[in-house]
Amino acid sequence: MKFKKIGMVVLLSLFLTPFLSSGQQIDVSKLKNIRLKQYPVKGLMWKGESALNTNWNKITETPDGKIWYCGGDHWGTDEITGPWDKSDRYERPWGFGNTAVVYYDPKTDKVEEAIELDRASSIYSNAETPGYGKIHGNITCDSKGNVYFAGYMGLSYLHEFDNSYYPKSFAGGTVCKYDPVTKHVTNLGIPLPYGATVGLYYDEKRNSLCGITPDRAKFWRIKVSTLELNRYESLARMSRLEDRVREMIMDKEGFCYFANDIGGLTKYDPDKETFTDIDVKLPGKLMDFRSSVVSSKNMIYCITTDGIVWSFDPKTNKLDDYGHIFGMPGQGCYTPNIALDEEWGRLYFIANNHGGKVLETALVTLTILDLKTRKFHYVGKVDGVEGCFGAKCTKEHTVYFSSFGHHFTGNGNELEKDSKDKIVTRPYLIRYDPPKSL
């Protein structure tokens, strides 16, 4: 009888352990506000004022240690932003909706402007044809330091459903290659006409770029040296979609992954050009991923649209559920950014921010997941930030987030305002230097 009781305790513990590991819940009353240094995007000056106001992109670090990010004006044919009126739509150089690509140099602690996306892509936009009011995918790079990016509309969403006719249609997301040394831009074209580009990834082994469109989930691949283009029709989750497709994954071997309509993963083999449904069920209500990062050992880490962290090992097809970011599985916590520090065994993200379902009392919470202890650490709510869509951790353990929100000027306590004395929103990079011990 005594043996049976012990056995029952052991059996119960097997059921309780996973529940407890994902049962950590945030204590909102203990959240403090923190202020991190902001590095605003430069460029897009119009009539003496910055037209920049938004940032929706992933970021990259080139081999020289520079962090590449961008900011857009979000202008589109549906409306404009800032202290201007619609009469400006025909006057502004390079159109109505544009993005400035910049980099931050940690050695000089300065931001330098590189290029404007409309000019680089040869897209002239105005009241009729949308330009690139933002980048909504990755800014990525290769081992030689070349930088790759692609365009996305600003506030021109009516053009996604116009049956694609000129000039009312969006031309599509132009893919560009930029050499920072020569400052030369190579226009790689629009892989899917009338479709923007999200989830842009570079495959070094095959010298190829892969991406997907948000409107029809069309997957494509470009071989950079020959401009050979392959299109693979619609992929990724669509029928369960609360938002449009925003992300895909590329592992260290160049294999791509998509959240499919049956709640699992579909894997793309770049050599065989085949697609395989993996026998795995993704966690959460939406069964998806909104942000991802891959380790040097090819371990994939993701956060779902509703705020659940999971990992996937392509070698074993094993999925590990780390639980909900705030320990509230029923509470949406939109978190489209993630960074990995392999040496310290941590994931960093600004959880619960702009877009989707959020917990209002814990907006933009800088969060650390200790992968060894599986514990979430809540650093605090980041002042000024409204949205964060990209994150990067360097070898020096510094974490950068591409964000937008209110910009602190002067002594750091004043908010930037426009000519009409209205508080503005600006795109910027923020820097976090985490402690070695948690």
NORSUL-V896456 format. One record per residue. N is the residue number from 1. RES is the residue in three letters. SS is DSSP state (a for helix, b for strand, c for the rest). PHI is phi in whole degrees, 0 to 359 (NA if undefined). NEAR is the number of other ideal C-beta (glycine too) atoms within 12 Angstrom. Layout:
n=<N,N>
res=<RES,RES>
ss=<SS,SS>
phi=<PHI,PHI>
near=<NEAR,NEAR>
//
This chain:
n=<1,2,3,4,5,6,7,8,9,10,11,12,13,14,15,16,17,18,19,20,21,22,23,24,25,26,27,28,29,30,31,32,33,34,35,36,37,38,39,40,41,42,43,44,45,46,47,48,49,50,51,52,53,54,55,56,57,58,59,60,61,62,63,64,65,66,67,68,69,70,71,72,73,74,75,76,77,78,79,80,81,82,83,84,85,86,87,88,89,90,91,92,93,94,95,96,97,98,99,100,101,102,103,104,105,106,107,108,109,110,111,112,113,114,115,116,117,118,119,120,121,122,123,124,125,126,127,128,129,130,131,132,133,134,135,136,137,138,139,140,141,142,143,144,145,146,147,148,149,150,151,152,153,154,155,156,157,158,159,160,161,162,163,164,165,166,167,168,169,170,171,172,173,174,175,176,177,178,179,180,181,182,183,184,185,186,187,188,189,190,191,192,193,194,195,196,197,198,199,200,201,202,203,204,205,206,207,208,209,210,211,212,213,214,215,216,217,218,219,220,221,222,223,224,225,226,227,228,229,230,231,232,233,234,235,236,237,238,239,240,241,242,243,244,245,246,247,248,249,250,251,252,253,254,255,256,257,258,259,260,261,262,263,264,265,266,267,268,269,270,271,272,273,274,275,276,277,278,279,280,281,282,283,284,285,286,287,288,289,290,291,292,293,294,295,296,297,298,299,300,301,302,303,304,305,306,307,308,309,310,311,312,313,314,315,316,317,318,319,320,321,322,323,324,325,326,327,328,329,330,331,332,333,334,335,336,337,338,339,340,341,342,343,344,345,346,347,348,349,350,351,352,353,354,355,356,357,358,359,360,361,362,363,364,365,366,367,368,369,370,371,372,373,374,375,376,377,378,379,380,381,382,383,384,385,386,387,388,389,390,391,392,393,394,395,396,397,398,399,400,401,402,403,404,405,406,407,408,409,410,411,412,413,414,415,416,417,418,419,420,421,422,423,424,425,426,427,428,429,430,431,432,433,434,435,436,437,438>
res=<MET,LYS,PHE,LYS,LYS,ILE,GLY,MET,VAL,VAL,LEU,LEU,SER,LEU,PHE,LEU,THR,PRO,PHE,LEU,SER,SER,GLY,GLN,GLN,ILE,ASP,VAL,SER,LYS,LEU,LYS,ASN,ILE,ARG,LEU,LYS,GLN,TYR,PRO,VAL,LYS,GLY,LEU,MET,TRP,LYS,GLY,GLU,SER,ALA,LEU,ASN,THR,ASN,TRP,ASN,LYS,ILE,THR,GLU,THR,PRO,ASP,GLY,LYS,ILE,TRP,TYR,CYS,GLY,GLY,ASP,HIS,TRP,GLY,THR,ASP,GLU,ILE,THR,GLY,PRO,TRP,ASP,LYS,SER,ASP,ARG,TYR,GLU,ARG,PRO,TRP,GLY,PHE,GLY,ASN,THR,ALA,VAL,VAL,TYR,TYR,ASP,PRO,LYS,THR,ASP,LYS,VAL,GLU,GLU,ALA,ILE,GLU,LEU,ASP,ARG,ALA,SER,SER,ILE,TYR,SER,ASN,ALA,GLU,THR,PRO,GLY,TYR,GLY,LYS,ILE,HIS,GLY,ASN,ILE,THR,CYS,ASP,SER,LYS,GLY,ASN,VAL,TYR,PHE,ALA,GLY,TYR,MET,GLY,LEU,SER,TYR,LEU,HIS,GLU,PHE,ASP,ASN,SER,TYR,TYR,PRO,LYS,SER,PHE,ALA,GLY,GLY,THR,VAL,CYS,LYS,TYR,ASP,PRO,VAL,THR,LYS,HIS,VAL,THR,ASN,LEU,GLY,ILE,PRO,LEU,PRO,TYR,GLY,ALA,THR,VAL,GLY,LEU,TYR,TYR,ASP,GLU,LYS,ARG,ASN,SER,LEU,CYS,GLY,ILE,THR,PRO,ASP,ARG,ALA,LYS,PHE,TRP,ARG,ILE,LYS,VAL,SER,THR,LEU,GLU,LEU,ASN,ARG,TYR,GLU,SER,LEU,ALA,ARG,MET,SER,ARG,LEU,GLU,ASP,ARG,VAL,ARG,GLU,MET,ILE,MET,ASP,LYS,GLU,GLY,PHE,CYS,TYR,PHE,ALA,ASN,ASP,ILE,GLY,GLY,LEU,THR,LYS,TYR,ASP,PRO,ASP,LYS,GLU,THR,PHE,THR,ASP,ILE,ASP,VAL,LYS,LEU,PRO,GLY,LYS,LEU,MET,ASP,PHE,ARG,SER,SER,VAL,VAL,SER,SER,LYS,ASN,MET,ILE,TYR,CYS,ILE,THR,THR,ASP,GLY,ILE,VAL,TRP,SER,PHE,ASP,PRO,LYS,THR,ASN,LYS,LEU,ASP,ASP,TYR,GLY,HIS,ILE,PHE,GLY,MET,PRO,GLY,GLN,GLY,CYS,TYR,THR,PRO,ASN,ILE,ALA,LEU,ASP,GLU,GLU,TRP,GLY,ARG,LEU,TYR,PHE,ILE,ALA,ASN,ASN,HIS,GLY,GLY,LYS,VAL,LEU,GLU,THR,ALA,LEU,VAL,THR,LEU,THR,ILE,LEU,ASP,LEU,LYS,THR,ARG,LYS,PHE,HIS,TYR,VAL,GLY,LYS,VAL,ASP,GLY,VAL,GLU,GLY,CYS,PHE,GLY,ALA,LYS,CYS,THR,LYS,GLU,HIS,THR,VAL,TYR,PHE,SER,SER,PHE,GLY,HIS,HIS,PHE,THR,GLY,ASN,GLY,ASN,GLU,LEU,GLU,LYS,ASP,SER,LYS,ASP,LYS,ILE,VAL,THR,ARG,PRO,TYR,LEU,ILE,ARG,TYR,ASP,PRO,PRO,LYS,SER,LEU>
ss=<c,a,a,a,a,a,a,a,a,a,a,a,a,a,a,a,a,a,a,a,a,c,c,c,c,c,c,a,a,a,c,c,b,b,c,c,b,b,b,b,c,c,c,c,b,b,c,c,b,b,c,c,c,b,c,c,c,b,c,b,b,c,c,c,c,c,b,b,b,b,b,b,c,c,c,c,c,c,c,c,c,c,c,c,c,a,a,a,a,a,c,c,c,c,c,c,c,c,b,b,b,b,b,b,b,c,c,c,c,b,b,b,b,b,b,b,a,a,a,a,a,c,c,c,c,c,c,c,c,c,c,c,c,b,c,c,c,b,c,b,b,c,c,c,c,c,b,b,b,b,c,b,c,c,c,c,a,a,a,a,a,c,c,c,c,c,c,c,c,c,c,c,c,b,b,b,b,b,b,c,c,c,c,b,b,b,b,b,b,b,c,c,c,c,c,c,c,b,b,b,b,b,b,c,c,c,c,b,b,b,b,b,c,c,c,c,c,b,b,b,b,b,b,c,c,c,c,b,b,b,b,b,b,b,c,c,c,c,c,c,c,c,c,c,c,c,c,c,b,b,c,c,c,c,c,b,b,b,b,c,c,c,c,c,b,b,b,b,b,c,c,c,c,b,b,b,b,b,c,c,c,c,c,c,c,c,c,c,c,c,b,b,b,b,c,c,c,c,b,b,b,b,b,c,c,c,c,b,b,b,b,b,b,c,c,c,c,b,b,b,b,b,b,b,c,c,c,c,c,c,c,c,c,c,c,c,c,c,b,b,b,c,c,c,c,b,b,b,b,b,b,c,c,c,c,c,c,c,c,a,a,a,c,c,b,b,b,b,b,b,c,c,c,c,b,b,b,b,b,b,b,b,c,c,b,b,b,b,b,b,b,b,b,c,c,c,c,b,b,b,b,b,b,b,b,b,c,b,b,c,c,c,c,b,b,c,b,c,c,c,c,c,b,c,b,b,b,b,b,b,b,b,b,c,c,c,c,c>
phi=<NA,298,298,295,295,298,299,294,297,298,298,296,296,295,280,282,302,295,294,291,294,252,265,298,239,292,256,300,294,265,289,250,271,235,243,247,293,253,238,297,290,260,109,52,278,217,56,83,229,285,267,287,210,213,204,230,245,282,233,219,243,280,304,276,89,279,259,260,210,200,211,239,268,64,295,204,285,284,191,237,236,95,275,236,243,288,293,284,296,264,266,291,303,61,98,251,119,205,225,255,262,225,219,252,255,299,291,257,59,229,254,236,279,256,213,258,292,299,296,295,265,64,260,257,243,206,291,257,240,290,259,256,289,190,252,247,238,276,264,229,211,248,290,269,96,292,248,236,200,212,269,213,296,274,280,223,293,299,282,280,230,252,63,56,233,278,264,283,266,280,297,118,278,288,262,236,246,237,261,295,284,271,63,270,253,254,277,269,90,255,294,226,309,73,245,287,238,232,57,281,225,253,258,297,301,252,48,231,247,237,202,214,267,281,280,239,55,277,267,213,218,243,275,299,290,247,62,295,243,243,243,236,67,281,223,74,295,227,290,260,280,273,230,285,300,234,211,221,235,235,275,291,265,90,280,250,226,225,283,262,287,254,85,239,246,250,250,254,263,289,270,274,54,240,239,232,278,273,282,212,248,284,284,94,291,276,51,208,212,246,216,210,209,238,279,294,267,71,270,262,240,220,236,281,300,264,100,253,265,215,234,217,256,298,289,250,60,269,251,238,264,270,95,284,307,253,71,231,306,272,259,293,219,299,218,268,212,199,224,240,250,292,296,271,67,223,245,240,199,266,279,64,236,318,102,63,273,220,265,302,281,224,294,41,266,292,233,239,255,280,292,283,265,63,255,269,243,258,289,153,272,276,299,89,290,251,214,217,237,209,211,209,248,270,294,275,74,279,247,243,233,274,222,217,160,288,253,274,241,59,276,94,246,259,262,295,232,269,294,261,64,255,296,256,253,231,273,202,263,240,242,231,253,285,285,291,254,264>
near=<7,8,9,10,11,12,13,14,14,14,13,14,14,13,13,14,14,16,17,17,21,29,20,26,21,31,16,21,9,16,25,17,18,23,23,32,26,35,34,37,45,28,33,44,19,30,18,11,23,35,41,42,44,46,49,42,51,44,49,42,34,32,19,23,22,34,43,43,54,56,51,49,51,40,41,37,33,25,23,35,34,35,21,25,15,20,13,24,31,18,17,31,21,30,41,40,50,49,53,45,50,41,39,40,21,25,13,13,15,17,32,24,28,35,36,43,50,41,30,35,38,23,35,27,42,29,27,25,32,45,49,55,51,49,58,46,45,46,48,40,34,26,16,20,24,32,44,45,52,53,52,52,51,45,31,39,23,19,35,27,16,21,12,21,15,15,17,22,27,45,38,36,46,42,47,43,35,38,21,29,15,12,16,16,27,26,27,37,28,33,38,35,24,29,38,49,52,45,44,46,44,39,29,22,17,27,25,35,46,45,53,47,43,38,34,28,34,35,41,40,37,37,21,29,14,13,20,18,24,23,24,29,18,26,33,42,37,26,17,23,24,23,25,30,38,45,45,46,44,38,33,22,24,29,34,43,44,41,44,34,23,20,25,27,40,32,31,38,21,29,14,11,19,14,23,21,21,29,17,29,20,40,32,37,22,29,31,45,43,47,49,43,42,31,26,14,16,23,28,42,39,42,50,43,37,37,47,41,49,40,36,36,21,30,14,15,20,17,31,26,27,37,32,36,47,39,32,28,24,16,28,32,44,39,52,45,49,45,42,36,34,22,17,26,23,38,43,48,49,50,52,44,45,27,29,31,27,29,31,15,19,38,32,42,39,43,47,39,45,22,27,16,15,27,25,41,28,35,33,26,31,42,26,38,40,31,40,49,48,48,46,44,35,31,17,20,24,28,42,41,49,51,48,43,39,30,35,27,19,10,8,16,12,13,22,27,21,24,15,12,10,16,20,32,34,43,50,46,47,43,33,35,21,29,13,13,9,21>
//
